[in-house]
Amino acid sequence: MTYKTKQELVKETNFRTLGIIEYVNELKQQGLNDRQIQAKMIVDKVSRTPRATQMNFSKYKNISKQIGWIK
C-alpha cells in the first residue's frame, strides 16, 4: 500500500510512526547518513536505547518506500 497522505499513514499505524518518519526524513534532507541519523536519534532522545533506535530506523526504512508525499 502506498500512503499518499499523512492521514492514511496514521490510520494504518499511529502518530509516533508519523513523527519518526518526518524526523528521519528531515535529517536525510540535511545530508546525514544512516549511522549519523541513528546517533542523533539517541542524542535528541527520540529513542532511548540503541535497540529502540534500530527498531525505529528499520520502521522508517520499511515504510519510506510506501510514502507518496515525501518523494
C-alpha positions in Angstrom: 0.0 0.0 0.0 1.2 3.5 -0.8 0.4 6.2 1.7 -0.5 9.3 -0.3 -1.3 11.4 2.7 -0.3 11.6 6.3 -3.9 10.8 7.4 -3.7 7.4 5.6 -0.4 6.6 7.4 -1.9 7.5 10.8 -5.0 5.3 10.2 -2.8 2.3 9.4 -0.1 2.9 12.1 0.0 5.7 14.7 1.2 9.3 15.4 4.5 8.2 16.7 5.4 6.4 13.4 4.4 9.6 11.5 6.7 11.7 13.8 9.6 9.3 13.4 9.2 9.3 9.6 9.1 13.1 9.4 12.1 13.4 11.8 14.3 10.9 10.0 13.3 12.4 6.6 14.3 15.9 7.8 17.7 14.5 8.9 18.2 12.8 5.5 17.5 16.1 3.7 20.2 17.7 5.8 22.6 15.1 4.3 23.2 12.8 7.3 23.9 9.2 6.6 22.1 6.3 8.3 24.6 5.9 11.2 24.6 9.7 11.9 20.8 9.7 11.9 20.7 6.9 14.5 23.3 8.6 16.7 21.3 11.8 16.5 18.1 9.9 17.5 19.8 8.9 20.7 21.3 12.3 21.4 17.9 14.0 20.8 16.2 11.3 22.9 13.8 10.3 20.1 14.8 6.8 21.0 16.1 5.9 24.5 18.1 2.8 23.8 20.2 1.5 20.8 17.7 -1.3 20.3 14.8 1.1 20.1 16.8 3.3 17.8 17.4 0.4 15.5 13.7 -0.7 15.6 12.5 2.9 14.8 15.0 3.3 12.0 14.1 0.0 10.5 10.4 1.0 10.6 11.4 4.2 8.7 13.3 2.2 6.1 10.4 -0.2 5.5 7.7 2.4 5.3 9.6 5.1 3.4 9.3 3.1 0.2 5.5 3.3 0.5 5.1 7.0 1.3 3.9 9.2 -1.6 4.0 12.7 0.0 7.8 12.6 0.8 9.1 11.8 -2.6 
